[in-house]
Amino acid sequence: MRSKRTLLALLVLILTLSGCQLWWPWAKKTDMTRTSPDGLYQQAVEYYQDGSYKKAIDLFQRVKEEYPLSQYALSAELGMADAYFSAKEYPEADLSYSEFISLHPTNENLPYAMYQIGMAHYNQIDTIDRDQTESFKALKAFEQLAARFPNSRFALQAEKMIRETKKILGEQEFYVGEFYLTNKKYQAALRRFERIVRDYANVGLDYKANQYIIETKRRIAEEEAKKKK
């Protein structure tokens, strides 16, 4: 019975190290000793499965602090970050994934952790009439992943998110540009529309941006013509 329990715990660990969160659904409930590193880790997985993220985080933290040399410690670090993310505690998730990357710079799960950092910021993006700091942070994280691990399966997902994030930033430029245009601040509006073409090309905004550039330049020309009269 003990050997089966150990084998099951190792299976959970192996699936964890393989990347992403595929390991969670496979974890099975056991009655192993709850004070051992494998027991604490398994119980944390069970809490995660049940949606009890706070309890899962507490147990992952115990594994990390009480058994730092255990084979489960590394998996617990990633598990804690995942639990924060699933609980929508995105700033804490960002910190946990970042700490994982800092402590394990050659670990095979780095692409996943980098992608999750990007998603933590992406999930905090506000409406286009609000500050877009999280958009820029998400874009930076996704671009770093795509550049550092171009052959990773997470790089493919990051490319998609780069496009989505750029579209959001481009739409905010439109929002501001239209505000300037309405208030006859034509030069300021033009700079915004030209920035969309320059920085956020090929995300579905090119045609609209070029039309606004043409219209803004027309109004600028009209305004200059009036001044000459």
C-alpha positions as CSV (number, residue, x, y, z in Angstrom):
1,M,0.0,0.0,0.0
2,R,2.9,2.4,0.9
3,S,4.6,1.7,-2.4
4,K,1.4,2.5,-4.3
5,R,0.9,5.7,-2.5
6,T,4.5,6.8,-3.2
7,L,4.1,5.9,-6.9
8,L,0.9,7.9,-7.1
9,A,2.6,10.9,-5.5
10,L,5.5,10.6,-7.9
11,L,3.0,10.5,-10.8
12,V,1.4,13.8,-9.6
13,L,4.9,15.3,-9.4
14,I,5.9,14.1,-12.9
15,L,2.7,15.5,-14.4
16,T,3.4,18.8,-12.6
17,L,6.9,19.1,-14.1
18,S,5.5,18.3,-17.6
19,G,4.0,21.8,-17.7
20,C,0.7,23.6,-17.6
21,Q,-2.1,22.3,-15.2
22,L,-2.7,18.9,-16.7
23,W,-1.5,17.3,-13.5
24,W,-4.4,18.6,-11.3
25,P,-7.3,16.5,-12.7
26,W,-5.2,13.3,-12.4
27,A,-4.5,13.7,-8.7
28,K,-6.3,11.1,-6.6
29,K,-7.5,11.4,-3.0
30,T,-5.6,9.3,-0.6
31,D,-5.4,8.8,3.2
32,M,-1.6,9.1,3.4
33,T,0.0,10.7,6.4
34,R,-0.8,14.4,6.3
35,T,2.4,15.6,8.0
36,S,4.8,14.2,5.4
37,P,5.8,16.3,2.4
38,D,4.0,14.0,0.0
39,G,0.9,14.0,2.2
40,L,0.8,17.7,2.6
41,Y,1.3,18.2,-1.1
42,Q,-1.4,15.7,-2.0
43,Q,-3.9,17.3,0.4
44,A,-3.1,20.7,-1.2
45,V,-3.9,19.2,-4.6
46,E,-7.2,17.9,-3.2
47,Y,-8.1,21.4,-1.9
48,Y,-7.2,22.9,-5.2
49,Q,-9.5,20.5,-7.0
50,D,-12.3,21.3,-4.7
51,G,-11.9,25.1,-5.2
52,S,-10.6,25.7,-1.7
53,Y,-7.7,27.8,-3.0
54,K,-6.8,29.5,0.3
55,K,-6.4,26.1,2.0
56,A,-4.4,24.8,-1.0
57,I,-2.1,27.9,-0.8
58,D,-1.5,27.4,2.9
59,L,-0.5,23.8,2.4
60,F,1.7,24.4,-0.7
61,Q,3.4,27.1,1.4
62,R,4.0,24.6,4.2
63,V,5.6,22.1,1.8
64,K,7.8,24.9,0.5
65,E,8.9,26.2,3.9
66,E,9.1,23.0,6.0
67,Y,10.5,20.7,3.3
68,P,12.6,22.9,1.0
69,L,14.8,19.9,0.0
70,S,11.9,17.7,-0.8
71,Q,11.1,16.6,-4.3
72,Y,7.7,18.2,-3.8
73,A,9.0,21.7,-2.9
74,L,9.4,22.9,-6.5
75,S,6.0,21.6,-7.5
76,A,4.5,23.3,-4.5
77,E,5.9,26.6,-5.6
78,L,4.1,26.3,-8.9
79,G,1.0,24.9,-7.3
80,M,0.8,27.9,-5.0
81,A,1.1,30.3,-8.0
82,D,-1.7,28.4,-9.8
83,A,-3.9,28.5,-6.8
84,Y,-3.5,32.3,-6.6
85,F,-4.3,32.5,-10.3
86,S,-7.4,30.3,-10.0
87,A,-8.6,32.4,-7.0
88,K,-8.3,35.5,-9.3
89,E,-5.7,36.9,-6.9
90,Y,-3.6,38.1,-9.9
91,P,-1.0,40.3,-8.2
92,E,-0.1,37.5,-5.9
93,A,-0.1,35.0,-8.8
94,D,2.3,37.3,-10.7
95,L,4.6,37.5,-7.7
96,S,4.6,33.7,-7.2
97,Y,5.3,32.9,-10.9
98,S,8.0,35.6,-11.0
99,E,9.6,34.1,-7.9
100,F,9.5,30.6,-9.5
101,I,11.2,31.9,-12.6
102,S,13.9,33.7,-10.5
103,L,14.6,30.6,-8.3
104,H,14.5,28.1,-11.2
105,P,15.9,29.9,-14.3
106,T,16.4,26.6,-16.2
107,N,13.3,24.7,-15.2
108,E,11.2,23.3,-18.1
109,N,8.1,25.0,-16.7
110,L,9.4,28.5,-17.4
111,P,7.4,29.0,-20.6
112,Y,4.2,28.2,-18.7
113,A,5.1,30.5,-15.7
114,M,5.9,33.3,-18.2
115,Y,2.6,32.8,-20.0
116,Q,0.7,32.8,-16.7
117,I,2.3,36.1,-15.7
118,G,1.1,37.6,-19.0
119,M,-2.4,36.2,-18.4
120,A,-2.4,37.6,-14.8
121,H,-1.9,41.1,-16.2
122,Y,-4.3,40.5,-19.1
123,N,-7.1,39.5,-16.7
124,Q,-6.6,42.9,-14.9
125,I,-7.0,45.0,-18.0
126,D,-9.6,47.8,-17.5
127,T,-11.8,49.4,-20.2
128,I,-10.2,51.5,-22.9
129,D,-11.2,54.7,-21.2
130,R,-9.0,53.7,-18.2
131,D,-5.3,53.4,-17.5
132,Q,-3.7,50.6,-19.6
133,T,-0.7,49.8,-17.4
134,E,-1.8,46.2,-17.2
135,S,-2.1,46.0,-21.0
136,F,1.5,47.1,-21.4
137,K,2.7,44.6,-18.7
138,A,0.8,41.8,-20.4
139,L,2.2,42.7,-23.8
140,K,5.7,42.8,-22.4
141,A,5.3,39.4,-20.7
142,F,3.9,37.7,-23.9
143,E,6.6,39.2,-26.1
144,Q,9.3,38.1,-23.8
145,L,7.9,34.5,-23.8
146,A,7.7,34.5,-27.6
147,A,11.2,35.8,-28.0
148,R,12.8,33.5,-25.4
149,F,11.0,30.3,-26.1
150,P,9.8,30.6,-29.7
151,N,9.4,26.8,-30.1
152,S,7.3,26.4,-26.9
153,R,3.6,25.5,-27.2
154,F,3.0,28.5,-24.9
155,A,4.7,30.8,-27.4
156,L,1.9,30.0,-29.9
157,Q,-0.6,31.0,-27.3
158,A,1.4,34.1,-26.5
159,E,1.4,35.2,-30.1
160,K,-2.4,35.1,-30.0
161,M,-2.4,37.1,-26.8
162,I,0.1,39.7,-28.2
163,R,-2.4,40.3,-31.0
164,E,-5.3,40.6,-28.6
165,T,-3.4,43.0,-26.3
166,K,-2.2,45.2,-29.1
167,K,-5.8,45.5,-30.3
168,I,-6.9,46.7,-26.9
169,L,-4.0,49.3,-26.9
170,G,-4.9,50.3,-30.4
171,E,-8.5,50.8,-29.5
172,Q,-7.5,53.1,-26.6
173,E,-5.5,55.2,-29.1
174,F,-8.7,55.4,-31.1
175,Y,-10.7,56.5,-28.1
176,V,-8.2,59.3,-27.3
177,G,-7.8,60.2,-30.9
178,E,-11.5,60.6,-31.5
179,F,-11.7,62.8,-28.4
180,Y,-9.1,65.1,-29.8
181,L,-10.7,65.1,-33.2
182,T,-14.1,66.0,-31.7
183,N,-12.5,68.9,-29.9
184,K,-10.6,70.1,-33.0
185,K,-7.2,69.2,-31.6
186,Y,-6.3,67.8,-35.0
187,Q,-2.5,67.5,-34.7
188,A,-2.9,65.6,-31.4
189,A,-5.5,63.3,-33.0
190,L,-3.3,62.7,-36.0
191,R,-0.4,61.6,-33.8
192,R,-2.8,59.0,-32.1
193,F,-4.1,57.6,-35.4
194,E,-0.6,57.4,-36.9
195,R,0.6,55.6,-33.8
196,I,-2.0,52.9,-34.4
197,V,-0.7,52.3,-37.9
198,R,2.9,52.2,-36.6
199,D,2.7,50.3,-33.3
200,Y,-0.5,48.2,-33.6
201,A,-0.6,47.1,-37.2
202,N,-2.2,43.9,-38.4
203,V,-4.6,43.5,-35.5
204,G,-7.7,44.6,-37.4
205,L,-7.5,48.3,-37.0
206,D,-5.4,49.3,-40.1
207,Y,-8.3,50.3,-42.4
208,K,-10.1,52.4,-39.8
209,A,-6.9,54.1,-38.7
210,N,-6.0,55.0,-42.3
211,Q,-9.5,56.4,-42.9
212,Y,-9.2,58.6,-39.7
213,I,-5.7,59.8,-40.8
214,I,-7.2,60.9,-44.2
215,E,-10.1,62.7,-42.5
216,T,-7.8,64.3,-39.9
217,K,-5.4,65.5,-42.6
218,R,-8.3,66.9,-44.6
219,R,-9.5,69.0,-41.6
220,I,-5.9,70.2,-40.9
221,A,-5.7,71.4,-44.5
222,E,-9.0,73.2,-44.2
223,E,-7.9,74.9,-41.0
224,E,-4.7,76.0,-42.5
225,A,-6.5,77.3,-45.6
226,K,-8.8,79.4,-43.4
227,K,-5.8,80.9,-41.7
228,K,-4.3,82.1,-45.0
229,K,-7.5,84.0,-45.9
